[in-house]
Amino acid sequence: MLEAITLDPIDAITVTTLVDNVTDSLLADQGPATRPSMAASPRMPAPLLAGGDTDDALRAEHGFSALVTIAKGHRETRVLFDAGRTPDGLVENMRRLDLSPGDIDMIVLSHGHWDHVTGMDGLVGELGRANMPVLIHPEFWTRRRLAFPGNDPVELPTTSKNALQGAGFDIVEQRQPSFLLDSSLLVSGEVDRTTEFERGFPGTRPTGMAPGNPTR
């Protein structure tokens, strides 16, 4: 039987979605979820419109990124979970939400796929030398490719360890669960693949692996 994991209590938590495939400017607030208002969003030039400008709407792109803000006592800690697919998508959406990359305290990258990590480039562009911890799985660096029947394999972009370290990030490789913020936050670590859904995208596998073998 698995033992229950006990976390120290916090006062509040806010999860701000920064990149998540789609965006819909017409959605209203619902329950605890608040959504950007077209009326309150920043403006950008649009010379062909009668007013000469339009709302600077959030960018939608494939991939994922979220900012987790944890309030405990008199302290707020901001954890960036994943970074999206493009170099500038993450930082652009942070700008449009009036969030500052400089307020990020630490980063957790769930895995090494480029649609969850490429936004790190934009962070470096905004921050210069980063000087913050980045928690990853040891297999984060594995090179992968897409291989579908009838098509040549396509190499997927892979993060450069030297470049990430050179940008000032303190890389922490951890396979096991990790407690952060004085045991108030748990990073689950490696998730065992026990269901069909968890076995990964069928056309993806590490570079050099023979066709037909699954990717971990």
C-alpha positions in Angstrom: 0.0 0.0 0.0 1.3 3.5 -0.9 1.9 5.8 1.9 0.1 9.2 1.9 2.2 12.2 1.1 1.8 15.0 3.6 2.5 18.5 2.5 2.9 21.6 4.6 -0.1 23.9 4.2 0.0 27.1 2.1 -2.2 30.1 2.2 -3.1 30.3 -1.6 -2.1 29.0 -5.0 -2.7 30.6 -8.4 -2.1 28.7 -11.7 -1.8 31.0 -14.7 -1.9 29.2 -18.0 0.7 30.8 -20.4 0.7 28.3 -23.3 -1.9 25.6 -23.9 -2.6 25.1 -27.6 -5.7 27.4 -27.9 -7.0 30.7 -26.7 -10.6 32.1 -26.8 -11.1 35.8 -26.1 -14.8 35.4 -25.8 -14.8 33.1 -22.7 -16.0 34.7 -19.5 -14.9 34.1 -16.0 -16.3 30.9 -14.5 -15.9 29.7 -10.9 -12.4 30.2 -9.7 -11.1 30.7 -13.3 -10.6 34.2 -14.4 -9.9 35.0 -18.1 -8.3 38.1 -19.8 -10.8 40.7 -20.9 -10.7 42.1 -24.4 -11.6 45.5 -23.0 -8.7 45.4 -20.5 -6.0 43.9 -22.7 -3.1 45.9 -24.0 -3.5 47.5 -27.5 -1.5 47.1 -30.6 -1.5 49.1 -33.9 -3.9 47.9 -36.7 -3.9 50.6 -39.4 -6.6 48.9 -41.5 -9.2 49.1 -38.6 -11.2 52.3 -38.2 -9.8 53.0 -34.7 -6.3 52.2 -35.8 -5.6 49.6 -33.1 -6.9 46.3 -31.7 -6.4 44.2 -28.5 -3.0 42.6 -28.1 -4.5 39.1 -27.6 -2.8 36.1 -26.2 -0.9 33.9 -28.6 -2.0 30.3 -29.1 0.6 27.7 -29.9 1.1 24.0 -29.6 2.7 23.0 -26.2 2.3 23.9 -22.6 3.5 26.4 -20.0 2.0 27.5 -16.7 3.1 29.9 -13.9 2.3 28.5 -10.4 2.3 31.2 -7.7 2.3 29.9 -4.1 1.6 32.2 -1.2 2.8 31.1 2.2 3.0 33.6 5.1 4.4 36.8 3.8 6.2 35.2 0.9 5.1 34.5 -2.7 7.1 32.0 -4.8 6.6 31.6 -8.5 7.4 28.3 -10.3 7.4 28.1 -14.1 6.1 24.7 -15.2 7.3 24.1 -18.8 7.9 26.8 -21.3 6.0 26.2 -24.6 7.1 25.6 -28.1 8.5 28.9 -29.6 11.3 31.1 -28.3 9.1 34.1 -27.8 5.6 32.7 -27.2 6.0 32.3 -23.4 7.5 35.8 -22.8 5.0 37.4 -25.2 2.1 36.0 -23.3 3.6 37.0 -20.0 3.9 40.5 -21.3 0.3 40.6 -22.4 -0.8 39.3 -19.0 1.4 41.9 -17.3 3.7 39.3 -15.7 7.4 39.7 -15.4 9.9 36.9 -16.2 12.1 38.4 -13.6 9.7 37.4 -10.9 10.1 33.6 -11.6 11.9 31.9 -8.7 12.4 28.4 -10.2 11.6 26.3 -13.2 10.3 22.7 -13.5 10.4 21.1 -17.0 8.2 18.0 -17.1 10.2 16.4 -20.0 12.5 17.3 -22.9 10.1 17.7 -25.8 10.7 21.0 -27.6 7.1 22.1 -27.3 7.6 22.2 -23.5 11.1 23.8 -23.4 11.8 26.1 -26.3 10.4 29.2 -24.5 13.5 29.0 -22.3 15.3 30.9 -25.1 12.9 33.8 -24.6 13.5 33.8 -20.9 17.2 34.1 -21.4 16.6 37.0 -23.8 14.6 38.8 -21.1 16.7 37.9 -18.0 20.2 37.7 -19.3 22.1 35.3 -17.0 19.3 33.5 -15.3 20.7 32.3 -12.0 17.8 30.1 -11.0 17.3 26.3 -10.5 15.8 24.2 -13.3 14.4 20.8 -12.1 14.4 18.1 -14.8 14.3 14.3 -15.3 17.7 12.7 -16.1 16.4 11.5 -19.5 15.5 15.1 -20.4 18.4 15.2 -22.8 17.4 12.1 -24.8 17.4 12.9 -28.6 14.1 11.8 -30.2 12.5 11.6 -33.6 9.1 11.2 -35.2 8.9 8.1 -37.5 5.6 7.3 -39.2 5.1 4.5 -41.9 5.8 5.8 -45.4 7.7 8.9 -44.2 11.3 9.7 -43.5 12.0 10.1 -39.7 12.0 13.7 -38.5 14.5 14.7 -35.8 12.9 16.6 -33.0 14.8 19.6 -31.5 16.7 18.8 -28.3 17.8 21.2 -25.6 21.6 21.8 -25.4 22.8 21.1 -21.9 25.9 23.3 -22.4 23.7 26.2 -23.6 21.3 25.8 -20.7 24.1 25.8 -18.2 25.9 28.6 -20.0 22.8 30.8 -19.6 23.2 30.5 -15.8 20.6 27.9 -15.0 21.4 25.6 -12.1 20.3 22.2 -13.5 18.9 19.7 -11.0 18.4 16.2 -12.4 16.0 14.2 -10.3 14.2 10.9 -11.0 12.5 10.6 -7.6 9.8 12.9 -6.2 11.1 16.2 -4.9 9.8 18.5 -2.2 10.2 22.2 -2.7 9.3 25.3 -0.7 9.9 23.7 2.7 7.8 20.7 1.8 4.8 22.7 0.6 5.2 21.7 -3.1 5.8 18.2 -4.5 7.2 17.5 -7.9 6.1 13.9 -8.6 9.2 12.8 -10.4 9.1 9.9 -12.9 5.6 8.7 -13.6 5.4 4.9 -14.2 3.8 4.1 -17.6 1.0 1.7 -16.6 -1.8 2.6 -18.9 -2.1 2.9 -22.7 -2.3 6.7 -22.4 1.0 6.9 -20.5 3.0 4.9 -23.1 3.7 7.9 -25.2 3.0 9.1 -28.7 3.4 6.0 -30.9 5.5 7.6 -33.6 8.1 9.1 -31.2 11.2 7.2 -30.1 14.8 8.0 -29.1 17.2 8.5 -32.0 18.9 5.2 -32.9 16.1 3.0 -31.6 14.9 0.4 -34.0 11.3 0.8 -35.4 8.6 -0.8 -33.3 10.2 -0.3 -29.9 8.3 2.0 -27.6 9.7 5.2 -26.2 10.0 5.8 -22.4 
